[in-house]
Amino acid sequence: MTEPHAPRGPSAFAGPDAPQEADLYRCVHCGLCAQECPTYVVTGLEMESPRGRITLMRALHEGRTGLTDAVVSHLELCLQCRACEAACPSLVPYGRMMEATRAQILRARRGPALRRAVQGLALRHLAAHPGRVRAAAALLRLYQRSGAQRLLRRSGLLRRLPGSLDGLEAALPDLREGAFRPGRTYRPSGPPRGRVALLSGCVMPAVYARTHRATIRALVRNGYQVTVPAAQRCCGALLAHAGDLDAARRLARHNLDVFLAAGVDAVVVNSAGCGAAMKEYGHLLHGDPAYAGKAERFAGLVRDVTEFLADLPGALEGLRPVPVRATYQDSCHLVHAQRVRAAPRRILRAIPGLELAELPHADRCCGSAGIYSLVQPEMSARLLEEKLAEVAATGAAVVATANPGCMIQLEAGLRQRGLPGRVLHVVELLDQAYGGAAPEDVP
């Protein structure tokens, strides 16, 4: 472990959410993380590598620099994909270090005011409230179903909108499908093999109701009773990544109470970022004596739907053919944070007729990264462009992945560039192999 330097001035870090000194000095600067970091691969700048950003964190801690615009810009360009953690021989907990550093940036109110406003609106005042997400999605659904979107795009008015609003509108996913609503329990036809709860989340029910329906069908087919608690809320992942740790803790405490009261064998999650956050509630709440123990116990219940089904005896037997050439894009927080790499591929390879074409750099971020595409559109677009070029080279008709943010990003990229292909969650392809069902079978 590298020894800390003597402080040269007042630390830029303060309070209980400051990065821990033991974490800051674990990095030995070996550089193995650099080529795994998407921003460093693009820019080649040391300060855009994990090692360089840790150097900045140390300098802030030691008072050798402050939260200047330049320092903040290097830190905020990080995707928090955690690819560096998977490559690090010293087990540097970069993800929690960056969340703590973002908390210091937020506390100091540094960074562009517009970016901070977007983060506050999109996260604390929207994503954290399921009712508001449903209302916003309903308005956008009306915008798409009514034909207003088509007329507005043809009019050319969108190109006159300020900033990047034109690009944001073009990236809107298709919301014409009805939303998924939590609050029901789904039972298998025979005695249940077990009982599980499903995280509904904030984005998935509004944008990809079909994924929730496929997940429920897959679990019920395998003999599980599935409950979707109505009282659950956003998992808090997006808020934690933005440094709003107090808000993330409030959501975590609420969800712990709701899911532990359900008395289930497992909490199944089909959103990689949410699953990673929920498995790490123990760290988020480590200083809370009333919830720290609950959080550790809860983390043992959380399973990504791909690891749950891939490990389930009999779940990959009796599948129908799905004749398609597909490729798989690892969702960052599934492969790097949860270290689930084999399970999605095992599911895909078990489906008869499905030809899996491995994607080069499949575990490199597509540029979605929560709200990164909103606050860092240029870097997000560069990463997406490289990803789409690699997808096109596989000749795949389907891109499979395991997170709604990745699905939105990849769908928008294919659509805007006129490339063929569909984006599906891994569990949707498995559901097809099970025979699927009419959407109304799972409201």
Secondary structure as GFF3:
##gff-version 3
##sequence-region A 1 443
A	DSSP	alpha_helix	21	24	.	.	.	ID=ss1
A	DSSP	three_ten_helix	34	36	.	.	.	ID=ss2
A	DSSP	alpha_helix	38	43	.	.	.	ID=ss3
A	DSSP	three_ten_helix	46	48	.	.	.	ID=ss4
A	DSSP	alpha_helix	50	62	.	.	.	ID=ss5
A	DSSP	alpha_helix	69	76	.	.	.	ID=ss6
A	DSSP	alpha_helix	83	87	.	.	.	ID=ss7
A	DSSP	alpha_helix	94	107	.	.	.	ID=ss8
A	DSSP	alpha_helix	113	119	.	.	.	ID=ss9
A	DSSP	pi_helix	120	127	.	.	.	ID=ss10
A	DSSP	alpha_helix	130	145	.	.	.	ID=ss11
A	DSSP	alpha_helix	148	155	.	.	.	ID=ss12
A	DSSP	three_ten_helix	157	160	.	.	.	ID=ss13
A	DSSP	alpha_helix	165	170	.	.	.	ID=ss14
A	DSSP	beta_strand	185	186	.	.	.	ID=ss15
A	DSSP	beta_strand	194	198	.	.	.	ID=ss16
A	DSSP	alpha_helix	204	207	.	.	.	ID=ss17
A	DSSP	alpha_helix	209	221	.	.	.	ID=ss18
A	DSSP	beta_strand	224	227	.	.	.	ID=ss19
A	DSSP	alpha_helix	237	241	.	.	.	ID=ss20
A	DSSP	alpha_helix	245	261	.	.	.	ID=ss21
A	DSSP	beta_strand	266	269	.	.	.	ID=ss22
A	DSSP	alpha_helix	272	279	.	.	.	ID=ss23
A	DSSP	alpha_helix	281	284	.	.	.	ID=ss24
A	DSSP	alpha_helix	292	299	.	.	.	ID=ss25
A	DSSP	beta_strand	302	304	.	.	.	ID=ss26
A	DSSP	alpha_helix	305	310	.	.	.	ID=ss27
A	DSSP	beta_strand	324	328	.	.	.	ID=ss28
A	DSSP	alpha_helix	332	332	.	.	.	ID=ss29
A	DSSP	pi_helix	333	337	.	.	.	ID=ss30
A	DSSP	alpha_helix	342	350	.	.	.	ID=ss31
A	DSSP	beta_strand	354	356	.	.	.	ID=ss32
A	DSSP	alpha_helix	372	375	.	.	.	ID=ss33
A	DSSP	alpha_helix	377	394	.	.	.	ID=ss34
A	DSSP	beta_strand	398	401	.	.	.	ID=ss35
A	DSSP	alpha_helix	404	416	.	.	.	ID=ss36
A	DSSP	beta_strand	422	425	.	.	.	ID=ss37
A	DSSP	alpha_helix	426	434	.	.	.	ID=ss38
A	DSSP	three_ten_helix	439	441	.	.	.	ID=ss39
###
